[in-house]
Amino acid sequence: MNIRPGILALLFAPTLAAAQVVHPAHVPAIYPAPGSTLQEFVGIRSVLLSTHQSIALFTLAPGTTYPESYNRTSEEIYLIHEGKGTVWLGSDISPVQAGDIVRISPHLKHHIAAAADSSLSFYAISAPPFTANDYVQTQNH
């Protein structure tokens, strides 16, 4: 992996910098569910440290549905980056495509799926930041 010196400094001393820059190619991906990838850029345990918000990029393969969940305290915003799909917000169902913005209140059960013929990528922004204790995956979907 080729990491620029400035990025390397951020990885080892994120609290020392007043302003930080990172390129997505330098943030490792994880695979939280089949057909999905996640890169967390900003957050409590991220490359860009923040105790106020988190920002992660999700990518879903065509036809992939991300499991239904809700947040206990965080409000979440999805910025649809590429592709198209469907989002379920409680009992409301809406098509989404690149450029759309989705706001999700705490406690609202939600999930998202890529269209059968399109991958879907979106930035998930949470405030307060994502924590495992705040996230609840339901038994549905």
TORTOR-88173 format. One line per 2 residues: for each residue y negated, z, x negated of N, C-alpha, C. Coordinates in steps of 0.02 Angstrom, whole numbers, plus 32768, in hexadecimal, padded with zeros to 4 digits. Layout:
Y:Z:X:Y:Z:X:Y:Z:X  ... .
***
This chain:
803A:8000:7FD5:8000:8000:8000:7FC2:8000:7FD3  7F93:7FD5:7FE1:7F55:7FCF:7FBB:7F1E:7FF7:7FDE .
7F0A:802F:7FC0:7ED7:8059:7FDF:7E99:8058:7FB3  7E60:8048:7FD0:7E21:8049:7FAB:7E10:8091:7F96 .
7DED:809A:7F5E:7DDD:80DE:7F46:7DB8:8108:7F7A  7D8A:80EC:7F9F:7D66:8112:7FD2:7D94:812C:8009 .
7DC5:8103:801C:7DF5:8117:804F:7E21:814F:8034  7E37:8149:7FF6:7E60:817C:7FD6:7E3C:81C0:7FD7 .
7DFC:81BF:7FC9:7DD5:81FE:7FCA:7DD4:821C:8010  7DD0:81F2:8043:7DCF:820B:8088:7E11:822C:809A .
7E48:8210:8081:7E89:822B:8092:7E92:8272:8076  7E75:827F:803C:7E80:82BF:801B:7E47:82F2:8025 .
7E0D:82DB:803D:7DD5:8309:8047:7DAB:82F4:8083  7DCA:82EF:80BF:7DA4:82D5:80F8:7D69:8301:810D .
7D69:8340:80FD:7D32:836B:8113:7CF6:8367:80E5  7CFB:8345:80AC:7CC4:8341:807D:7C92:830A:808D .
7CA7:82D8:80B2:7C7C:829E:80BF:7C57:82A7:8101  7C16:8298:8100:7BEE:829B:813D:7BF8:825D:8167 .
7C07:8225:8147:7C15:81E6:816A:7C53:81C8:8149  7C7D:81AA:8171:7CBC:8190:8158:7CCB:814C:8175 .
7CEE:8123:814F:7D02:80E0:8165:7D4C:80D7:8153  7D72:80BD:8181:7DB7:80AC:8174:7DC8:806A:8196 .
7DF1:8042:8178:7E08:8004:8196:7E4D:800F:81B5  7E5A:7FF3:81F0:7E9B:7FFE:8211:7ED7:7FEF:81E5 .
7ED1:7FC0:81B6:7F09:7FB0:818A:7F1D:7FEA:815E  7EF1:801C:8157:7EFE:8055:812C:7F15:8093:8153 .
7F21:808B:8193:7F39:80C3:81BD:7F80:80B3:81D2  7FAF:80DE:81BF:7FF5:80D1:81D0:8001:80D1:821C .
8030:80A8:8231:8044:80A5:8277:807F:80D4:8283  8082:80F0:82BF:80BC:8115:82D5:80D6:80F1:8314 .
8112:8102:8329:8132:80E0:8361:8146:8113:8396  8116:8126:83C1:8121:815E:83EF:8151:814F:8429 .
815A:8110:843A:8187:80FD:8471:81A0:80B6:8461  81DA:80A3:847B:81F3:8060:846E:81C0:802A:8481 .
81B6:7FFA:8454:8188:7FC3:8461:813F:7FD3:8457  8130:800E:843A:80EA:8021:8431:80DD:8039:83E9 .
809F:802E:83D4:8088:8049:8394:8047:806F:83A1  8038:809D:8374:7FFD:80C7:837A:7FE1:80D3:8335 .
7FA0:80CA:832E:7F7C:80DC:82F2:7F43:810A:8306  7F44:8147:82ED:7F0F:8177:82FE:7EDB:8176:82C6 .
7E9E:8162:82D6:7E69:815A:82A5:7E3D:8199:829F  7E2E:81B7:82D8:7E01:81F0:82DC:7E24:8228:8302 .
7E1F:8266:82EA:7E3D:829E:830D:7E47:82DA:82E0  7E69:830B:82FB:7E73:834A:82D8:7E9E:8342:829A .
7ED0:8316:829C:7EFC:830C:8263:7EFC:82C3:824D  7EC3:82A3:8251:7EBD:825C:8243:7E9A:824F:8201 .
7E9A:8210:81ED:7E76:81FC:81B0:7E2D:820E:81B5  7E0E:8200:81EF:7DC9:8212:81FB:7DC9:8252:8226 .
7DBE:8289:8206:7DC4:82CA:8226:7D8D:82D6:8259  7DA0:82EC:8296:7D70:82FE:82C9:7D8E:8333:82F6 .
7D67:8365:8305:7D7C:8398:8335:7D5C:838C:837A  7D39:8353:8381:7D15:8345:83BF:7D36:830E:83E9 .
7D5A:82E0:83C8:7D78:82A7:83EC:7DB1:828B:83C3  7DD8:8261:83E2:7E0B:823C:83BE:7E09:81F3:83D4 .
7E1B:81C7:83A6:7E1D:817F:83B5:7E5E:8164:8397  7E86:8145:83C0:7EC5:8128:83AA:7ECB:80E1:83C6 .
7EEB:80B5:83A0:7EF9:8071:83B6:7F43:806D:83C9  7F50:805D:8408:7F93:8052:8421:7F9F:8007:8427 .
7FDB:7FF1:8417:7FEF:7FAC:8422:8033:7FAD:8445  8036:7F8A:847E:8073:7F85:84A5:808E:7F3E:84A1 .
80CE:7F35:8494:80EE:7EF4:8493:80EF:7ED8:84DB  80F4:7E96:84E3:80F7:7E7A:8527:812D:7E9C:8551 .
811B:7EAE:858F:8149:7ECD:85BD:8156:7F17:85B2  8135:7F36:8582:813F:7F7C:8572:8113:7FA9:859E .
8130:7FDD:85B9:810B:800F:85DF:8109:8050:85B7  80CE:806B:85AD:80C7:80AB:858A:80D6:80E2:85BD .
80F9:8117:85AA:810C:814B:85DA:80D1:816C:85FE  80DE:8180:863C:80AB:81A2:8663:809D:81E7:8645 .
805C:81FA:8645:8048:823A:862A:8006:8250:864A  7FF1:828C:8637:7FAD:82A3:8648:7F97:82D2:8611 .
7F56:82DE:860E:7F39:830D:85DF:7F21:834A:8605  7F2D:8384:85E9:7F17:83C2:860A:7ECB:83C9:8609 .
7EAB:83BA:85D1:7E62:83C4:85CC:7E3B:8387:85B6  7E5A:8359:8593:7E35:8320:8578:7E28:82EA:85AB .
7DEB:82D0:85A9:7DDB:8292:85CB:7DEE:825A:859B  7E09:8224:85B5:7E1F:81ED:858B:7DFE:81AC:85A1 .
7DEB:8184:8572:7DCE:8142:857E:7DFA:810F:855C  7E0E:80DB:8580:7E31:80A2:8561:7E00:8069:855B .
7DF9:804E:851F:7DD3:8010:8514:7E08:7FDA:8507  7E10:7FAD:8537:7E44:7F79:852F:7E2C:7F48:84FB .
7E52:7F43:84C5:7E3E:7F1B:848B:7E58:7ED3:848F  7E98:7ECA:849B:7EB6:7E88:849E:7EED:7E87:84D3 .
7EF8:7E4D:84F1:7F2F:7E44:851F:7F1E:7E56:8566  7F54:7E5E:858E:7F4C:7E70:85D4:7F87:7E9A:85EB .
7F7C:7EBD:8622:7FB1:7EE8:863C:7F9B:7F09:867C  7FB8:7F43:8689:7FAC:7F6A:86C6:7FA5:7FB3:86B3 .
7F76:7FD6:86D4:7F6F:801E:86CB:7F77:8040:870E  7F9C:8078:870E:7FA6:80A1:8749:7F7E:80E1:873F .
7F51:80F0:876D:7F28:812D:876B:7F37:8152:87AB  7F63:8183:87A8:7F7A:81A2:87E6:7F9E:816D:880F .
7F88:8163:884D:7FA7:8131:8878:7F83:80ED:8875  7F4C:80E9:884F:7F27:80AA:8849:7F44:807F:8811 .
7F4B:803F:881F:7F66:800F:87EF:7F31:7FDA:87E3  7F22:7FCC:87A3:7EEF:7F9B:8792:7F06:7F6E:8759 .
7EFA:7F2C:8760:7F06:7F01:8726:7ED0:7F0E:86F2  7EE3:7F08:86B2:7EB3:7F10:867B:7EBB:7ED6:864A .
7E83:7EC7:8628:7E84:7E92:85F6:7E50:7EA3:85C1  7E51:7E7E:858A:7E23:7E8A:8553:7DDC:7E8F:856E .
7DB8:7EC3:8558:7D73:7ED0:856D:7D6D:7F05:85A2  7DA3:7F14:85C6:7DA0:7F47:85FB:7D9D:7F8D:85DD .
7D7F:7FBB:8603:7D7A:8001:85F0:7D96:802B:8629  7DC1:805B:8619:7DE2:8086:8649:7DD2:80CE:8639 .
7DBB:80F5:866B:7DAF:813D:8662:7DE4:8164:8686  7E01:8196:8664:7E37:81BE:867F:7E23:8207:867D .
7E20:8227:86B6:7E0E:826E:86BB:7E48:829A:86A5  7E3A:82D7:868E:7E70:8306:8681:7E9A:8310:86BF .
7ED9:831E:86B6:7F0A:832C:86EB:7F20:82EE:8712  7F02:82B4:8707:7F15:8278:872C:7F51:8256:870B .
7F87:8252:872F:7FC3:8230:8715:7FB2:81E6:870E  7FC6:81CA:86D4:7FB5:8184:86C7:7FE8:8165:8698 .
7FED:8124:869B:8014:80FE:866A:7FFB:80B7:8669  8010:8092:8635:7FF6:804F:862A:802F:8023:8612 .
802C:7FE3:8624:8060:7FB4:8611:8041:7F72:85FC  8060:7F53:85CB:804D:7F0F:85B8:806D:7EDE:85E8 .
804A:7EA7:85F5:8066:7E72:8620:80A5:7E55:85FF  80D0:7E38:8626:810E:7E1C:860C:8102:7DE5:85D8 .
80C9:7DC2:85DF:80BA:7D8A:85B2:8083:7D99:8580  8073:7DD9:8576:803B:7DEA:854A:8044:7E2F:852B .
8035:7E35:84EC:8031:7E78:84CF:7FEF:7E97:84E9  7FE7:7ED7:84DF:7FAB:7EFA:84F5:7F98:7F2D:84C0 .
7F5A:7F29:84A8:7F43:7F5D:847B:7F03:7F7C:8498  7EFE:7FBD:848E:7EC4:7FE2:84A8:7EB6:801E:847D .
7E76:802F:8479:7E60:806C:8458:7E60:80A3:848C  7E80:80DB:847B:7E7F:8116:84A6:7E51:8149:8485 .
7E1C:815B:84A8:7DEB:818A:848F:7DF0:81C9:84BA  7DFC:8202:849A:7E04:8242:84BE:7DD1:8274:84A7 .
7DB4:8298:84D8:7D86:82CF:84C8:7D94:8307:84F9  7DA2:8344:84E1:7DAE:8355:849C:7DE8:832D:847E .
7DF2:8330:843C:7E23:8305:841B:7E6B:8313:8432  7E95:82E0:8428:7EDB:82E5:8439:7EFC:831F:8413 .
7F24:8346:8438:7F52:8376:841A:7F93:8373:8441  7FCA:8382:8421:800A:8381:8442:800C:83B3:847C .
7FE8:83EB:8477:7FE7:841D:84AC:7FC2:8405:84EB  7F94:83D5:84E3:7F6D:83BC:851B:7F92:8384:8541 .
7FBF:8362:851E:7FE2:8327:8538:8021:833C:855D  802A:8322:859A:8065:8331:85C2:8084:82EF:85D9 .
80C1:82E0:85C2:80E3:82A4:85D9:810C:82B8:8617  8105:8290:864C:8128:82A0:868A:816E:8280:8689 .
8194:828E:86BC:81D8:8272:86C1:81D8:822C:86DF  81A0:8217:86FC:819C:81D5:871C:8192:819F:86E8 .
81A9:8164:86F6:81A0:8128:86CE:81B7:8132:8687 .
***
